[in-house]
């Protein structure tokens, strides 16, 4: 395949994205994506992969929606000329343009580039920049497409992408070097890898049915971290593979004392009160993703180890990894019990909850570390909270949800004024195609105004929302926001007067 710069166009991404969003068949999505990849030159492949999975290679660009709405496309007559390489160049320049006068310089960059785009192309670029690419084919489907395009086994692509932490680079290697090139990719201490993920179960007993004998571990209410140390060099990454070493000095100090020359650890950074109970999640997370020191000094607890002193442990069973981990980190290990007894596991889970944590993760004791995968080897069990809330508005969807009202604005009832509802969050999760179609028609019938992007409605529809909890918020007027909200179903048997009150939600905040 040609390694020289090619002529892949932004229009190609738009065309494929629309086609992928128009089909519900995974095999067809894979075919469409694979066909595009085989047409691209080497340097275009990572650009296209990143764009189509909604993750630009530059990471966060730092351009807000307001800036993007002020630019205008050149029109359909101007479209079909902007290349992928030009898109990548513009995104890079936007991401590094900071300081005095940067707003104006970014505006000029956007204006000049937008003038070469059609309306549809500019819409795609806008959604890419703000992370709103939704066409039902992100990393999982793209991984299948890379394997198909390169003619290599899917597990080879998955493992390489996990070890590289970059599906776009993996795609380039696969298409130009095949399985032989992929097999040469190994774990490198200091280079972040995709973390292993957990599926969910409603009870510990049901999780044990899936895993068999397991390590039942506290699920800490902190921030996932991956810690690499090579000699005296320590690097810490988030679950999204962003480096945050300078923000966690206490963690750096702690792992620098471990008696080993090199290792890679998986764990949680968390803030603890003087009595050892966890601080509220937002206190742990405050400034965690900013270029500032956290407001609280976080410490780390570890639940896995995937490399130690030159030996990769990815394929070692969890029982061995836990033993090696305990020997290395001592008291910094996440509490766990090994069992296949649901009663014993339930008692252990109750202890986790009583201590202020989220629940437990049940992990098959013989499982390997399947980085980047959400399989059945790890199963998280957390109490599910549900609320009855009122729909205040909905936003028009993108990609596969184009033409449908998708992202719901949710409100809680003011106990003192039954005509007033206080916004507490948004969600588009949990909506089936049938519900999306129904709610689009129903909400338009209840519309009171629209700004072209959001349709505001009469506050009469009650929807049952599952949440992982609530947290303090300065964004919403009630001072509270939902965590990981998803729709369970509309409650036609309830009126807005039956919705949960803002007072009730406020009582659920940690510390109340």
ABEGO torsion letter per residue (X at the ends): XBABBBABBAAAAAAAAAAAAABABAAAAAAAAAAAAAABBAAAAAAAAAAAAGBBAAEBAGBBAAAAAABBBAEAAABGABBAAAAAAAAAAAAABBEBGAAAAAAAAAAAAAAABBAAAAAAAAAAAAGABBAGBBAAAAAAAAAAAAGBBAAAAAAAAAAAGBAAAAAAAAAAAEAAAAAABBBBBGBBBBBBBBBBBABAAAAAAAAEBBBBBBBBBBBBBBBBBBEABBBBBBAAGBBAAAABAAAAAAAAABBBABBBBBBBBBBBBAAGBBBBAAAAABGAABBBBBABBBBBBBABBABBGGBBAAABBAAAAAAAAAAAAEAABBBBBBBABAAAAAAAAAAAAAAGBAEBBBBBAABBBBBGBBBAABBBBBBBBBBBBBBABBBBBBEAABGBBABBBBBBBBAABAABBBBAEBBABGBBAAAAAAAAAAAAAABABBAGABBBBBBABBBBBBBAEBBBBAABAAGBBBBGBBBAEBBAABBAAABBBAAAAAAABBGX
